[in-house]
Amino acid sequence: MSVLCADLTKSGKRVLAVDLDIEAPGLGFMLLPQGDTPENDRRPKFGTVDYLVEHGIGGVPQDALIDFLGVSPYLGGLADVVPAVGRLTDDEPHLMMEKLSRALVEDLTSERKSVLDQVRTMIDALSASNQYDVVLIDARAGLGEISAAPLLGLGADVVLFATDQSQTFRGYRYLLAHMRQNFMMSDEGDWRQKLHFVQAKAPSASSRRLSFRERLYEICAEFLYDEERLDQFGQVVRAPFNPSPDELGYAVPHDASFVEFHPNYDAFDPTEDGTQLDREVYRGPYGAFLNWAWGLLGFVREEEVSLAD
């Protein structure tokens, strides 16, 4: 997500990036370096975990939101970042576990909002204060209320990154089965068409990426797609949502994008190696994904990268 943030801001897009992975923070650490002096310390006082704690008690005033936003020095001043953990907790790490346990419960106000509703309120409040072109939320692909999948309840497009390994697909069986059982259609349409996959650490040759697509289709067909049936006359009734294996498009979950494996990104930490967010460096391994992501966001990317081998 850091590379996507960089690419969007290099083209003048205003981005709000929120680290919602409060159990394993990462985005804030990557984009907001700790400084030796207050002047060059980019960490805000508070983070997502603080917002959830304070909102659960009595709310966060609009004028206090500035203390949750950090401006990354790597993104041209065009991206506001809400880290999972703010400076005060980062400097006093013994506070983290207590805050985490308090953040993951419903609030204590009379409205009794769920964690997801609190996240919705946070995003709406931050967006009202600033004019953003894009809001990106980093969350883990788990079964909990604060994981990526429930963000579909916010009307968001959810992008799940996966490697072509057996344990990846075994884990996604649990996730997709849970979603099929518990998620309902909404006024915003079929949530399944807002679920997308990206193959991480993918080989450069398209022929070597076929196995990922095939395995992904199998699991989507099992848990996401509708089954065809026979009517009373023995005629096949076409299922309302049953994409074919070769079907393409953003509304086809198994039509995955990819990020190529590259040794420059084997260990990702732009605070140590700022070149990882340079366009000339990331354009090769991330080019196809960025073209795809811009299209998903409804934008046309200035520098389209050919998808041919």
Secondary structure, 3 states (H helix, E strand, C coil): CHHHHHHHHHCCCCEEEEECCCCCCCHHHHHCCCCCCHHHCCCCCCCHHHHHHHHHHCCCCHHHHHHHCEECCCCCCCEEEECCCCHHHHHCHHHHHHHHHHHCCCCCCCCCCCHHHHHHHHHHHHHHHCCCCEEEEECCCCCCCCCCHHHHHHCCCEEEEECCCHHHHHHHHHHHHHHHHHCCCECCECHHHHEEEEEEEECCCHHHHHHHHHHHHHHHHHHCCCCCEECCCCCEECCCCCCCCCCCCCCCCCCCEEEECCHHHCCCCCCCCHHHHCHHHHHHHHHHHHHHHHHHCCCCCCCCCCCCC
